[in-house]
Structures are given as structure tokens and as C-alpha cells.
Amino acid sequence: MATKIPAAQNRLYKNAFVCKVCKHKMKLEPQKILTGKARCRKCGGKDFRPVRKK
Ligand SMILES: [Zn+2]
């Protein structure tokens, strides 16, 4: 369900990333992505991209 409020959208997608391997979307801290500590819960992949990027 999409919201029309820009501030709410920003909050929703701010910490959301998509696994590049299995396309699994999950909430992660951006710091963990930058430090390489983030791992996909589904496939164990370490490659992520922001969810909004198309
Ligand atoms: Zn994955």
C-alpha cells in the first residue's frame, strides 16, 4: 500500500534494501550495508541496493 505523504515514504524506504541475488526486500541499517556486515536472511548474499532505485 503506497502512501502519498513524501515524509512517510522516506521513512518507509530509508532503511529498506533489496538483495541483488534473490531480490528479497528487507529492513537494514545503512551503516551495516556500508560496513559489509549486512547479509541476506534468505540467501546469505551480501550485495544490496536501495529499494527505490529502478
Ligand atoms: Zn538474498
mmCIF file of the protein (N, C-alpha, C, O) and its ligand, coordinates in Angstrom:
data_MODEL
# 
_entry.id   MODEL 
# 
loop_
_entity.id 
_entity.type 
_entity.pdbx_number_of_molecules 
1 polymer     1 
2 non-polymer 1 
# 
_entity_poly.entity_id                      1 
_entity_poly.type                           'polypeptide(L)' 
_entity_poly.nstd_linkage                   no 
_entity_poly.nstd_monomer                   no 
_entity_poly.pdbx_seq_one_letter_code       MATKIPAAQNRLYKNAFVCKVCKHKMKLEPQKILTGKARCRKCGGKDFRPVRKK 
_entity_poly.pdbx_seq_one_letter_code_can   MATKIPAAQNRLYKNAFVCKVCKHKMKLEPQKILTGKARCRKCGGKDFRPVRKK 
_entity_poly.pdbx_strand_id                 A 
# 
loop_
_entity_poly_seq.entity_id 
_entity_poly_seq.num 
_entity_poly_seq.mon_id 
_entity_poly_seq.hetero 
1 1  MET n 
1 2  ALA n 
1 3  THR n 
1 4  LYS n 
1 5  ILE n 
1 6  PRO n 
1 7  ALA n 
1 8  ALA n 
1 9  GLN n 
1 10 ASN n 
1 11 ARG n 
1 12 LEU n 
1 13 TYR n 
1 14 LYS n 
1 15 ASN n 
1 16 ALA n 
1 17 PHE n 
1 18 VAL n 
1 19 CYS n 
1 20 LYS n 
1 21 VAL n 
1 22 CYS n 
1 23 LYS n 
1 24 HIS n 
1 25 LYS n 
1 26 MET n 
1 27 LYS n 
1 28 LEU n 
1 29 GLU n 
1 30 PRO n 
1 31 GLN n 
1 32 LYS n 
1 33 ILE n 
1 34 LEU n 
1 35 THR n 
1 36 GLY n 
1 37 LYS n 
1 38 ALA n 
1 39 ARG n 
1 40 CYS n 
1 41 ARG n 
1 42 LYS n 
1 43 CYS n 
1 44 GLY n 
1 45 GLY n 
1 46 LYS n 
1 47 ASP n 
1 48 PHE n 
1 49 ARG n 
1 50 PRO n 
1 51 VAL n 
1 52 ARG n 
1 53 LYS n 
1 54 LYS n 
# 
loop_
_struct_asym.id 
_struct_asym.entity_id 
A 1 
B 2 
# 
loop_
_chem_comp.id 
_chem_comp.type 
_chem_comp.mon_nstd_flag 
ALA 'L-peptide linking' y 
ARG 'L-peptide linking' y 
ASN 'L-peptide linking' y 
ASP 'L-peptide linking' y 
CYS 'L-peptide linking' y 
GLN 'L-peptide linking' y 
GLU 'L-peptide linking' y 
GLY 'peptide linking'   y 
HIS 'L-peptide linking' y 
ILE 'L-peptide linking' y 
LEU 'L-peptide linking' y 
LYS 'L-peptide linking' y 
MET 'L-peptide linking' y 
PHE 'L-peptide linking' y 
PRO 'L-peptide linking' y 
THR 'L-peptide linking' y 
TYR 'L-peptide linking' y 
VAL 'L-peptide linking' y 
ZN  non-polymer         . 
# 
_pdbx_entity_nonpoly.entity_id   2 
_pdbx_entity_nonpoly.name        ? 
_pdbx_entity_nonpoly.comp_id     ZN 
# 
_pdbx_nonpoly_scheme.asym_id         B 
_pdbx_nonpoly_scheme.entity_id       2 
_pdbx_nonpoly_scheme.mon_id          ZN 
_pdbx_nonpoly_scheme.ndb_seq_num     1 
_pdbx_nonpoly_scheme.pdb_seq_num     101 
_pdbx_nonpoly_scheme.auth_seq_num    101 
_pdbx_nonpoly_scheme.pdb_mon_id      ZN 
_pdbx_nonpoly_scheme.auth_mon_id     ZN 
_pdbx_nonpoly_scheme.pdb_strand_id   A 
_pdbx_nonpoly_scheme.pdb_ins_code    . 
# 
loop_
_atom_site.group_PDB 
_atom_site.id 
_atom_site.type_symbol 
_atom_site.label_atom_id 
_atom_site.label_alt_id 
_atom_site.label_comp_id 
_atom_site.label_asym_id 
_atom_site.label_entity_id 
_atom_site.label_seq_id 
_atom_site.pdbx_PDB_ins_code 
_atom_site.Cartn_x 
_atom_site.Cartn_y 
_atom_site.Cartn_z 
_atom_site.occupancy 
_atom_site.B_iso_or_equiv 
_atom_site.pdbx_formal_charge 
_atom_site.auth_seq_id 
_atom_site.auth_comp_id 
_atom_site.auth_asym_id 
_atom_site.auth_atom_id 
_atom_site.pdbx_PDB_model_num 
ATOM   1   N  N  . MET A 1 1  ? 0.835  -1.197  0.000   1.00 0.00 ? 1   MET A N  1 
ATOM   2   C  CA . MET A 1 1  ? 0.000  0.000   0.000   1.00 0.00 ? 1   MET A CA 1 
ATOM   3   C  C  . MET A 1 1  ? 0.869  1.246   0.000   1.00 0.00 ? 1   MET A C  1 
ATOM   4   O  O  . MET A 1 1  ? 1.670  1.449   0.912   1.00 0.00 ? 1   MET A O  1 
ATOM   5   N  N  . ALA A 1 2  ? 0.717  2.063   -0.999  1.00 0.00 ? 2   ALA A N  1 
ATOM   6   C  CA . ALA A 1 2  ? 1.556  3.258   -1.114  1.00 0.00 ? 2   ALA A CA 1 
ATOM   7   C  C  . ALA A 1 2  ? 0.895  4.447   -0.434  1.00 0.00 ? 2   ALA A C  1 
ATOM   8   O  O  . ALA A 1 2  ? -0.327 4.602   -0.434  1.00 0.00 ? 2   ALA A O  1 
ATOM   9   N  N  . THR A 1 3  ? 1.719  5.247   0.123   1.00 0.00 ? 3   THR A N  1 
ATOM   10  C  CA . THR A 1 3  ? 1.217  6.453   0.758   1.00 0.00 ? 3   THR A CA 1 
ATOM   11  C  C  . THR A 1 3  ? 1.551  7.674   -0.078  1.00 0.00 ? 3   THR A C  1 
ATOM   12  O  O  . THR A 1 3  ? 2.495  7.654   -0.868  1.00 0.00 ? 3   THR A O  1 
ATOM   13  N  N  . LYS A 1 4  ? 0.789  8.721   0.091   1.00 0.00 ? 4   LYS A N  1 
ATOM   14  C  CA . LYS A 1 4  ? 1.019  9.933   -0.702  1.00 0.00 ? 4   LYS A CA 1 
ATOM   15  C  C  . LYS A 1 4  ? 1.887  10.932  0.039   1.00 0.00 ? 4   LYS A C  1 
ATOM   16  O  O  . LYS A 1 4  ? 2.279  11.959  -0.515  1.00 0.00 ? 4   LYS A O  1 
ATOM   17  N  N  . ILE A 1 5  ? 2.185  10.630  1.283   1.00 0.00 ? 5   ILE A N  1 
ATOM   18  C  CA . ILE A 1 5  ? 2.966  11.570  2.080   1.00 0.00 ? 5   ILE A CA 1 
ATOM   19  C  C  . ILE A 1 5  ? 4.464  11.332  1.864   1.00 0.00 ? 5   ILE A C  1 
ATOM   20  O  O  . ILE A 1 5  ? 4.977  10.275  2.231   1.00 0.00 ? 5   ILE A O  1 
ATOM   21  N  N  . PRO A 1 6  ? 5.160  12.287  1.281   1.00 0.00 ? 6   PRO A N  1 
ATOM   22  C  CA . PRO A 1 6  ? 6.591  12.131  0.983   1.00 0.00 ? 6   PRO A CA 1 
ATOM   23  C  C  . PRO A 1 6  ? 7.415  11.790  2.207   1.00 0.00 ? 6   PRO A C  1 
ATOM   24  O  O  . PRO A 1 6  ? 8.316  10.954  2.136   1.00 0.00 ? 6   PRO A O  1 
ATOM   25  N  N  . ALA A 1 7  ? 7.118  12.428  3.329   1.00 0.00 ? 7   ALA A N  1 
ATOM   26  C  CA . ALA A 1 7  ? 7.891  12.185  4.544   1.00 0.00 ? 7   ALA A CA 1 
ATOM   27  C  C  . ALA A 1 7  ? 7.725  10.749  5.008   1.00 0.00 ? 7   ALA A C  1 
ATOM   28  O  O  . ALA A 1 7  ? 8.677  10.122  5.473   1.00 0.00 ? 7   ALA A O  1 
ATOM   29  N  N  . ALA A 1 8  ? 6.514  10.233  4.878   1.00 0.00 ? 8   ALA A N  1 
ATOM   30  C  CA . ALA A 1 8  ? 6.254  8.855   5.290   1.00 0.00 ? 8   ALA A CA 1 
ATOM   31  C  C  . ALA A 1 8  ? 6.950  7.877   4.353   1.00 0.00 ? 8   ALA A C  1 
ATOM   32  O  O  . ALA A 1 8  ? 7.474  6.855   4.796   1.00 0.00 ? 8   ALA A O  1 
ATOM   33  N  N  . GLN A 1 9  ? 6.956  8.182   3.079   1.00 0.00 ? 9   GLN A N  1 
ATOM   34  C  CA . GLN A 1 9  ? 7.629  7.317   2.116   1.00 0.00 ? 9   GLN A CA 1 
ATOM   35  C  C  . GLN A 1 9  ? 9.115  7.257   2.401   1.00 0.00 ? 9   GLN A C  1 
ATOM   36  O  O  . GLN A 1 9  ? 9.740  6.197   2.359   1.00 0.00 ? 9   GLN A O  1 
ATOM   37  N  N  . ASN A 1 10 ? 9.657  8.417   2.691   1.00 0.00 ? 10  ASN A N  1 
ATOM   38  C  CA . ASN A 1 10 ? 11.078 8.485   3.001   1.00 0.00 ? 10  ASN A CA 1 
ATOM   39  C  C  . ASN A 1 10 ? 11.414 7.609   4.202   1.00 0.00 ? 10  ASN A C  1 
ATOM   40  O  O  . ASN A 1 10 ? 12.441 6.932   4.232   1.00 0.00 ? 10  ASN A O  1 
ATOM   41  N  N  . ARG A 1 11 ? 10.531 7.640   5.181   1.00 0.00 ? 11  ARG A N  1 
ATOM   42  C  CA . ARG A 1 11 ? 10.753 6.843   6.388   1.00 0.00 ? 11  ARG A CA 1 
ATOM   43  C  C  . ARG A 1 11 ? 10.642 5.348   6.081   1.00 0.00 ? 11  ARG A C  1 
ATOM   44  O  O  . ARG A 1 11 ? 11.397 4.527   6.601   1.00 0.00 ? 11  ARG A O  1 
ATOM   45  N  N  . LEU A 1 12 ? 9.694  5.032   5.237   1.00 0.00 ? 12  LEU A N  1 
ATOM   46  C  CA . LEU A 1 12 ? 9.461  3.619   4.916   1.00 0.00 ? 12  LEU A CA 1 
ATOM   47  C  C  . LEU A 1 12 ? 10.612 3.012   4.129   1.00 0.00 ? 12  LEU A C  1 
ATOM   48  O  O  . LEU A 1 12 ? 10.978 1.856   4.341   1.00 0.00 ? 12  LEU A O  1 
ATOM   49  N  N  . TYR A 1 13 ? 11.180 3.799   3.219   1.00 0.00 ? 13  TYR A N  1 
ATOM   50  C  CA . TYR A 1 13 ? 12.195 3.231   2.326   1.00 0.00 ? 13  TYR A CA 1 
ATOM   51  C  C  . TYR A 1 13 ? 13.617 3.557   2.752   1.00 0.00 ? 13  TYR A C  1 
ATOM   52  O  O  . TYR A 1 13 ? 14.582 3.093   2.145   1.00 0.00 ? 13  TYR A O  1 
ATOM   53  N  N  . LYS A 1 14 ? 13.733 4.351   3.789   1.00 0.00 ? 14  LYS A N  1 
ATOM   54  C  CA . LYS A 1 14 ? 15.053 4.811   4.200   1.00 0.00 ? 14  LYS A CA 1 
ATOM   55  C  C  . LYS A 1 14 ? 15.980 3.643   4.553   1.00 0.00 ? 14  LYS A C  1 
ATOM   56  O  O  . LYS A 1 14 ? 17.139 3.607   4.138   1.00 0.00 ? 14  LYS A O  1 
ATOM   57  N  N  . ASN A 1 15 ? 15.458 2.705   5.315   1.00 0.00 ? 15  ASN A N  1 
ATOM   58  C  CA . ASN A 1 15 ? 16.305 1.596   5.756   1.00 0.00 ? 15  ASN A CA 1 
ATOM   59  C  C  . ASN A 1 15 ? 15.971 0.283   5.057   1.00 0.00 ? 15  ASN A C  1 
ATOM   60  O  O  . ASN A 1 15 ? 16.331 -0.796  5.526   1.00 0.00 ? 15  ASN A O  1 
ATOM   61  N  N  . ALA A 1 16 ? 15.284 0.393   3.940   1.00 0.00 ? 16  ALA A N  1 
ATOM   62  C  CA . ALA A 1 16 ? 14.902 -0.824  3.229   1.00 0.00 ? 16  ALA A CA 1 
ATOM   63  C  C  . ALA A 1 16 ? 15.845 -1.073  2.059   1.00 0.00 ? 16  ALA A C  1 
ATOM   64  O  O  . ALA A 1 16 ? 16.133 -0.170  1.273   1.00 0.00 ? 16  ALA A O  1 
ATOM   65  N  N  . PHE A 1 17 ? 16.319 -2.307  1.956   1.00 0.00 ? 17  PHE A N  1 
ATOM   66  C  CA . PHE A 1 17 ? 17.231 -2.663  0.874   1.00 0.00 ? 17  PHE A CA 1 
ATOM   67  C  C  . PHE A 1 17 ? 16.784 -3.964  0.220   1.00 0.00 ? 17  PHE A C  1 
ATOM   68  O  O  . PHE A 1 17 ? 16.099 -4.790  0.824   1.00 0.00 ? 17  PHE A O  1 
ATOM   69  N  N  . VAL A 1 18 ? 17.193 -4.113  -1.027  1.00 0.00 ? 18  VAL A N  1 
ATOM   70  C  CA . VAL A 1 18 ? 16.821 -5.312  -1.764  1.00 0.00 ? 18  VAL A CA 1 
ATOM   71  C  C  . VAL A 1 18 ? 18.072 -6.120  -2.080  1.00 0.00 ? 18  VAL A C  1 
ATOM   72  O  O  . VAL A 1 18 ? 19.070 -5.588  -2.568  1.00 0.00 ? 18  VAL A O  1 
ATOM   73  N  N  . CYS A 1 19 ? 17.998 -7.398  -1.794  1.00 0.00 ? 19  CYS A N  1 
ATOM   74  C  CA . CYS A 1 19 ? 19.123 -8.282  -2.102  1.00 0.00 ? 19  CYS A CA 1 
ATOM   75  C  C  . CYS A 1 19 ? 19.278 -8.379  -3.616  1.00 0.00 ? 19  CYS A C  1 
ATOM   76  O  O  . CYS A 1 19 ? 18.303 -8.598  -4.335  1.00 0.00 ? 19  CYS A O  1 
ATOM   77  N  N  . LYS A 1 20 ? 20.501 -8.215  -4.089  1.00 0.00 ? 20  LYS A N  1 
ATOM   78  C  CA . LYS A 1 20 ? 20.728 -8.259  -5.533  1.00 0.00 ? 20  LYS A CA 1 
ATOM   79  C  C  . LYS A 1 20 ? 20.675 -9.678  -6.065  1.00 0.00 ? 20  LYS A C  1 
ATOM   80  O  O  . LYS A 1 20 ? 20.504 -9.895  -7.264  1.00 0.00 ? 20  LYS A O  1 
ATOM   81  N  N  . VAL A 1 21 ? 20.821 -10.635 -5.177  1.00 0.00 ? 21  VAL A N  1 
ATOM   82  C  CA . VAL A 1 21 ? 20.869 -12.030 -5.601  1.00 0.00 ? 21  VAL A CA 1 
ATOM   83  C  C  . VAL A 1 21 ? 19.471 -12.623 -5.730  1.00 0.00 ? 21  VAL A C  1 
ATOM   84  O  O  . VAL A 1 21 ? 19.124 -13.192 -6.765  1.00 0.00 ? 21  VAL A O  1 
ATOM   85  N  N  . CYS A 1 22 ? 18.658 -12.486 -4.659  1.00 0.00 ? 22  CYS A N  1 
ATOM   86  C  CA . CYS A 1 22 ? 17.351 -13.136 -4.665  1.00 0.00 ? 22  CYS A CA 1 
ATOM   87  C  C  . CYS A 1 22 ? 16.203 -12.138 -4.638  1.00 0.00 ? 22  CYS A C  1 
ATOM   88  O  O  . CYS A 1 22 ? 15.040 -12.533 -4.561  1.00 0.00 ? 22  CYS A O  1 
ATOM   89  N  N  . LYS A 1 23 ? 16.517 -10.853 -4.700  1.00 0.00 ? 23  LYS A N  1 
ATOM   90  C  CA . LYS A 1 23 ? 15.511 -9.785  -4.741  1.00 0.00 ? 23  LYS A CA 1 
ATOM   91  C  C  . LYS A 1 23 ? 14.650 -9.732  -3.490  1.00 0.00 ? 23  LYS A C  1 
ATOM   92  O  O  . LYS A 1 23 ? 13.534 -9.215  -3.519  1.00 0.00 ? 23  LYS A O  1 
ATOM   93  N  N  . HIS A 1 24 ? 15.160 -10.258 -2.413  1.00 0.00 ? 24  HIS A N  1 
ATOM   94  C  CA . HIS A 1 24 ? 14.418 -10.232 -1.164  1.00 0.00 ? 24  HIS A CA 1 
ATOM   95  C  C  . HIS A 1 24 ? 14.545 -8.854  -0.529  1.00 0.00 ? 24  HIS A C  1 
ATOM   96  O  O  . HIS A 1 24 ? 15.651 -8.342  -0.356  1.00 0.00 ? 24  HIS A O  1 
ATOM   97  N  N  . LYS A 1 25 ? 13.405 -8.255  -0.184  1.00 0.00 ? 25  LYS A N  1 
ATOM   98  C  CA . LYS A 1 25 ? 13.424 -6.918  0.406   1.00 0.00 ? 25  LYS A CA 1 
ATOM   99  C  C  . LYS A 1 25 ? 13.457 -7.032  1.921   1.00 0.00 ? 25  LYS A C  1 
ATOM   100 O  O  . LYS A 1 25 ? 12.701 -7.807  2.508   1.00 0.00 ? 25  LYS A O  1 
ATOM   101 N  N  . MET A 1 26 ? 14.322 -6.268  2.546   1.00 0.00 ? 26  MET A N  1 
ATOM   102 C  CA . MET A 1 26 ? 14.386 -6.317  3.995   1.00 0.00 ? 26  MET A CA 1 
ATOM   103 C  C  . MET A 1 26 ? 14.871 -4.999  4.575   1.00 0.00 ? 26  MET A C  1 
ATOM   104 O  O  . MET A 1 26 ? 15.509 -4.186  3.906   1.00 0.00 ? 26  MET A O  1 
ATOM   105 N  N  . LYS A 1 27 ? 14.541 -4.825  5.846   1.00 0.00 ? 27  LYS A N  1 
ATOM   106 C  CA . LYS A 1 27 ? 14.960 -3.615  6.555   1.00 0.00 ? 27  LYS A CA 1 
ATOM   107 C  C  . LYS A 1 27 ? 16.361 -3.807  7.106   1.00 0.00 ? 27  LYS A C  1 
ATOM   108 O  O  . LYS A 1 27 ? 16.657 -4.782  7.798   1.00 0.00 ? 27  LYS A O  1 
ATOM   109 N  N  . LEU A 1 28 ? 17.213 -2.846  6.779   1.00 0.00 ? 28  LEU A N  1 
ATOM   110 C  CA . LEU A 1 28 ? 18.587 -2.926  7.261   1.00 0.00 ? 28  LEU A CA 1 
ATOM   111 C  C  . LEU A 1 28 ? 19.080 -1.523  7.592   1.00 0.00 ? 28  LEU A C  1 
ATOM   112 O  O  . LEU A 1 28 ? 18.607 -0.530  7.039   1.00 0.00 ? 28  LEU A O  1 
ATOM   113 N  N  . GLU A 1 29 ? 20.026 -1.469  8.494   1.00 0.00 ? 29  GLU A N  1 
ATOM   114 C  CA . GLU A 1 29 ? 20.627 -0.178  8.767   1.00 0.00 ? 29  GLU A CA 1 
ATOM   115 C  C  . GLU A 1 29 ? 21.649 0.129   7.687   1.00 0.00 ? 29  GLU A C  1 
ATOM   116 O  O  . GLU A 1 29 ? 22.495 -0.709  7.375   1.00 0.00 ? 29  GLU A O  1 
ATOM   117 N  N  . PRO A 1 30 ? 21.577 1.344   7.105   1.00 0.00 ? 30  PRO A N  1 
ATOM   118 C  CA . PRO A 1 30 ? 22.526 1.723   6.048   1.00 0.00 ? 30  PRO A CA 1 
ATOM   119 C  C  . PRO A 1 30 ? 23.975 1.536   6.476   1.00 0.00 ? 30  PRO A C  1 
ATOM   120 O  O  . PRO A 1 30 ? 24.833 1.220   5.652   1.00 0.00 ? 30  PRO A O  1 
ATOM   121 N  N  . GLN A 1 31 ? 24.244 1.728   7.747   1.00 0.00 ? 31  GLN A N  1 
ATOM   122 C  CA . GLN A 1 31 ? 25.606 1.545   8.263   1.00 0.00 ? 31  GLN A CA 1 
ATOM   123 C  C  . GLN A 1 31 ? 26.101 0.120   8.058   1.00 0.00 ? 31  GLN A C  1 
ATOM   124 O  O  . GLN A 1 31 ? 27.275 -0.111  7.771   1.00 0.00 ? 31  GLN A O  1 
ATOM   125 N  N  . LYS A 1 32 ? 25.188 -0.826  8.211   1.00 0.00 ? 32  LYS A N  1 
ATOM   126 C  CA . LYS A 1 32 ? 25.572 -2.222  8.066   1.00 0.00 ? 32  LYS A CA 1 
ATOM   127 C  C  . LYS A 1 32 ? 25.902 -2.552  6.607   1.00 0.00 ? 32  LYS A C  1 
ATOM   128 O  O  . LYS A 1 32 ? 26.760 -3.385  6.316   1.00 0.00 ? 32  LYS A O  1 
ATOM   129 N  N  . ILE A 1 33 ? 25.199 -1.879  5.711   1.00 0.00 ? 33  ILE A N  1 
ATOM   130 C  CA . ILE A 1 33 ? 25.485 -2.072  4.289   1.00 0.00 ? 33  ILE A CA 1 
ATOM   131 C  C  . ILE A 1 33 ? 26.886 -1.548  3.984   1.00 0.00 ? 33  ILE A C  1 
ATOM   132 O  O  . ILE A 1 33 ? 27.679 -2.202  3.308   1.00 0.00 ? 33  ILE A O  1 
ATOM   133 N  N  . LEU A 1 34 ? 27.169 -0.359  4.496   1.00 0.00 ? 34  LEU A N  1 
ATOM   134 C  CA . LEU A 1 34 ? 28.435 0.296   4.201   1.00 0.00 ? 34  LEU A CA 1 
ATOM   135 C  C  . LEU A 1 34 ? 29.608 -0.474  4.790   1.00 0.00 ? 34  LEU A C  1 
ATOM   136 O  O  . LEU A 1 34 ? 30.686 -0.526  4.198   1.00 0.00 ? 34  LEU A O  1 
ATOM   137 N  N  . THR A 1 35 ? 29.396 -1.063  5.945   1.00 0.00 ? 35  THR A N  1 
ATOM   138 C  CA . THR A 1 35 ? 30.488 -1.780  6.594   1.00 0.00 ? 35  THR A CA 1 
ATOM   139 C  C  . THR A 1 35 ? 30.555 -3.231  6.155   1.00 0.00 ? 35  THR A C  1 
ATOM   140 O  O  . THR A 1 35 ? 31.448 -3.969  6.572   1.00 0.00 ? 35  THR A O  1 
ATOM   141 N  N  . GLY A 1 36 ? 29.607 -3.647  5.307   1.00 0.00 ? 36  GLY A N  1 
ATOM   142 C  CA . GLY A 1 36 ? 29.630 -5.007  4.785   1.00 0.00 ? 36  GLY A CA 1 
ATOM   143 C  C  . GLY A 1 36 ? 29.185 -6.050  5.786   1.00 0.00 ? 36  GLY A C  1 
ATOM   144 O  O  . GLY A 1 36 ? 29.483 -7.234  5.631   1.00 0.00 ? 36  GLY A O  1 
ATOM   145 N  N  . LYS A 1 37 ? 28.466 -5.613  6.822   1.00 0.00 ? 37  LYS A N  1 
ATOM   146 C  CA . LYS A 1 37 ? 28.043 -6.572  7.839   1.00 0.00 ? 37  LYS A CA 1 
ATOM   147 C  C  . LYS A 1 37 ? 26.648 -7.132  7.548   1.00 0.00 ? 37  LYS A C  1 
ATOM   148 O  O  . LYS A 1 37 ? 26.185 -8.069  8.198   1.00 0.00 ? 37  LYS A O  1 
ATOM   149 N  N  . ALA A 1 38 ? 25.996 -6.533  6.556   1.00 0.00 ? 38  ALA A N  1 
ATOM   150 C  CA . ALA A 1 38 ? 24.630 -6.972  6.240   1.00 0.00 ? 38  ALA A CA 1 
ATOM   151 C  C  . ALA A 1 38 ? 24.648 -8.249  5.417   1.00 0.00 ? 38  ALA A C  1 
ATOM   152 O  O  . ALA A 1 38 ? 25.451 -8.403  4.497   1.00 0.00 ? 38  ALA A O  1 
ATOM   153 N  N  . ARG A 1 39 ? 23.760 -9.148  5.760   1.00 0.00 ? 39  ARG A N  1 
ATOM   154 C  CA . ARG A 1 39 ? 23.647 -10.388 4.997   1.00 0.00 ? 39  ARG A CA 1 
ATOM   155 C  C  . ARG A 1 39 ? 22.174 -10.698 4.767   1.00 0.00 ? 39  ARG A C  1 
ATOM   156 O  O  . ARG A 1 39 ? 21.332 -10.484 5.639   1.00 0.00 ? 39  ARG A O  1 
ATOM   157 N  N  . CYS A 1 40 ? 21.889 -11.195 3.596   1.00 0.00 ? 40  CYS A N  1 
ATOM   158 C  CA . CYS A 1 40 ? 20.516 -11.539 3.269   1.00 0.00 ? 40  CYS A CA 1 
ATOM   159 C  C  . CYS A 1 40 ? 20.071 -12.740 4.104   1.00 0.00 ? 40  CYS A C  1 
ATOM   160 O  O  . CYS A 1 40 ? 20.774 -13.746 4.208   1.00 0.00 ? 40  CYS A O  1 
ATOM   161 N  N  . ARG A 1 41 ? 18.890 -12.603 4.692   1.00 0.00 ? 41  ARG A N  1 
ATOM   162 C  CA . ARG A 1 41 ? 18.376 -13.675 5.541   1.00 0.00 ? 41  ARG A CA 1 
ATOM   163 C  C  . ARG A 1 41 ? 17.983 -14.903 4.711   1.00 0.00 ? 41  ARG A C  1 
ATOM   164 O  O  . ARG A 1 41 ? 17.946 -16.029 5.208   1.00 0.00 ? 41  ARG A O  1 
ATOM   165 N  N  . LYS A 1 42 ? 17.701 -14.653 3.468   1.00 0.00 ? 42  LYS A N  1 
ATOM   166 C  CA . LYS A 1 42 ? 17.183 -15.718 2.617   1.00 0.00 ? 42  LYS A CA 1 
ATOM   167 C  C  . LYS A 1 42 ? 18.315 -16.522 1.967   1.00 0.00 ? 42  LYS A C  1 
ATOM   168 O  O  . LYS A 1 42 ? 18.340 -17.751 2.033   1.00 0.00 ? 42  LYS A O  1 
ATOM   169 N  N  . CYS A 1 43 ? 19.254 -15.793 1.335   1.00 0.00 ? 43  CYS A N  1 
ATOM   170 C  CA . CYS A 1 43 ? 20.271 -16.496 0.545   1.00 0.00 ? 43  CYS A CA 1 
ATOM   171 C  C  . CYS A 1 43 ? 21.672 -16.252 1.077   1.00 0.00 ? 43  CYS A C  1 
ATOM   172 O  O  . CYS A 1 43 ? 22.625 -16.868 0.598   1.00 0.00 ? 43  CYS A O  1 
ATOM   173 N  N  . GLY A 1 44 ? 21.820 -15.369 2.056   1.00 0.00 ? 44  GLY A N  1 
ATOM   174 C  CA . GLY A 1 44 ? 23.144 -15.130 2.620   1.00 0.00 ? 44  GLY A CA 1 
ATOM   175 C  C  . GLY A 1 44 ? 24.001 -14.196 1.785   1.00 0.00 ? 44  GLY A C  1 
ATOM   176 O  O  . GLY A 1 44 ? 25.187 -14.020 2.065   1.00 0.00 ? 44  GLY A O  1 
ATOM   177 N  N  . GLY A 1 45 ? 23.406 -13.595 0.760   1.00 0.00 ? 45  GLY A N  1 
ATOM   178 C  CA . GLY A 1 45 ? 24.142 -12.679 -0.104  1.00 0.00 ? 45  GLY A CA 1 
ATOM   179 C  C  . GLY A 1 45 ? 24.519 -11.399 0.602   1.00 0.00 ? 45  GLY A C  1 
ATOM   180 O  O  . GLY A 1 45 ? 23.898 -11.015 1.593   1.00 0.00 ? 45  GLY A O  1 
ATOM   181 N  N  . LYS A 1 46 ? 25.535 -10.745 0.090   1.00 0.00 ? 46  LYS A N  1 
ATOM   182 C  CA . LYS A 1 46 ? 25.989 -9.509  0.722   1.00 0.00 ? 46  LYS A CA 1 
ATOM   183 C  C  . LYS A 1 46 ? 25.802 -8.294  -0.174  1.00 0.00 ? 46  LYS A C  1 
ATOM   184 O  O  . LYS A 1 46 ? 26.193 -7.188  0.200   1.00 0.00 ? 46  LYS A O  1 
ATOM   185 N  N  . ASP A 1 47 ? 25.224 -8.477  -1.326  1.00 0.00 ? 47  ASP A N  1 
ATOM   186 C  CA . ASP A 1 47 ? 25.023 -7.368  -2.251  1.00 0.00 ? 47  ASP A CA 1 
ATOM   187 C  C  . ASP A 1 47 ? 23.622 -6.794  -2.093  1.00 0.00 ? 47  ASP A C  1 
ATOM   188 O  O  . ASP A 1 47 ? 22.631 -7.509  -2.246  1.00 0.00 ? 47  ASP A O  1 
ATOM   189 N  N  . PHE A 1 48 ? 23.544 -5.530  -1.793  1.00 0.00 ? 48  PHE A N  1 
ATOM   190 C  CA . PHE A 1 48 ? 22.254 -4.894  -1.616  1.00 0.00 ? 48  PHE A CA 1 
ATOM   191 C  C  . PHE A 1 48 ? 22.178 -3.599  -2.406  1.00 0.00 ? 48  PHE A C  1 
ATOM   192 O  O  . PHE A 1 48 ? 23.191 -2.973  -2.719  1.00 0.00 ? 48  PHE A O  1 
ATOM   193 N  N  . ARG A 1 49 ? 20.947 -3.218  -2.717  1.00 0.00 ? 49  ARG A N  1 
ATOM   194 C  CA . ARG A 1 49 ? 20.714 -1.915  -3.336  1.00 0.00 ? 49  ARG A CA 1 
ATOM   195 C  C  . ARG A 1 49 ? 19.518 -1.277  -2.644  1.00 0.00 ? 49  ARG A C  1 
ATOM   196 O  O  . ARG A 1 49 ? 18.662 -1.984  -2.113  1.00 0.00 ? 49  ARG A O  1 
ATOM   197 N  N  . PRO A 1 50 ? 19.448 0.061   -2.643  1.00 0.00 ? 50  PRO A N  1 
ATOM   198 C  CA . PRO A 1 50 ? 18.291 0.745   -2.070  1.00 0.00 ? 50  PRO A CA 1 
ATOM   199 C  C  . PRO A 1 50 ? 17.037 0.327   -2.811  1.00 0.00 ? 50  PRO A C  1 
ATOM   200 O  O  . PRO A 1 50 ? 17.080 0.046   -4.009  1.00 0.00 ? 50  PRO A O  1 
ATOM   201 N  N  . VAL A 1 51 ? 15.923 0.286   -2.100  1.00 0.00 ? 51  VAL A N  1 
ATOM   202 C  CA . VAL A 1 51 ? 14.702 -0.288  -2.661  1.00 0.00 ? 51  VAL A CA 1 
ATOM   203 C  C  . VAL A 1 51 ? 14.059 0.605   -3.707  1.00 0.00 ? 51  VAL A C  1 
ATOM   204 O  O  . VAL A 1 51 ? 13.306 0.110   -4.546  1.00 0.00 ? 51  VAL A O  1 
ATOM   205 N  N  . ARG A 1 52 ? 14.324 1.880   -3.687  1.00 0.00 ? 52  ARG A N  1 
ATOM   206 C  CA . ARG A 1 52 ? 13.649 2.801   -4.591  1.00 0.00 ? 52  ARG A CA 1 
ATOM   207 C  C  . ARG A 1 52 ? 14.299 2.864   -5.965  1.00 0.00 ? 52  ARG A C  1 
ATOM   208 O  O  . ARG A 1 52 ? 13.657 3.239   -6.946  1.00 0.00 ? 52  ARG A O  1 
ATOM   209 N  N  . LYS A 1 53 ? 15.559 2.502   -6.031  1.00 0.00 ? 53  LYS A N  1 
ATOM   210 C  CA . LYS A 1 53 ? 16.288 2.603   -7.280  1.00 0.00 ? 53  LYS A CA 1 
ATOM   211 C  C  . LYS A 1 53 ? 15.715 1.676   -8.347  1.00 0.00 ? 53  LYS A C  1 
ATOM   212 O  O  . LYS A 1 53 ? 15.468 0.498   -8.088  1.00 0.00 ? 53  LYS A O  1 
ATOM   213 N  N  . LYS A 1 54 ? 15.505 2.220   -9.557  1.00 0.00 ? 54  LYS A N  1 
ATOM   214 C  CA . LYS A 1 54 ? 14.924 1.367   -10.598 1.00 0.00 ? 54  LYS A CA 1 
ATOM   215 C  C  . LYS A 1 54 ? 15.729 1.407   -11.889 1.00 0.00 ? 54  LYS A C  1 
ATOM   216 O  O  . LYS A 1 54 ? 15.370 0.743   -12.861 1.00 0.00 ? 54  LYS A O  1 
HETATM 217 ZN ZN . ZN  B 2 .  ? 19.235 -12.781 -0.968  1.00 0.00 2 101 ZN  A ZN 1 
# 
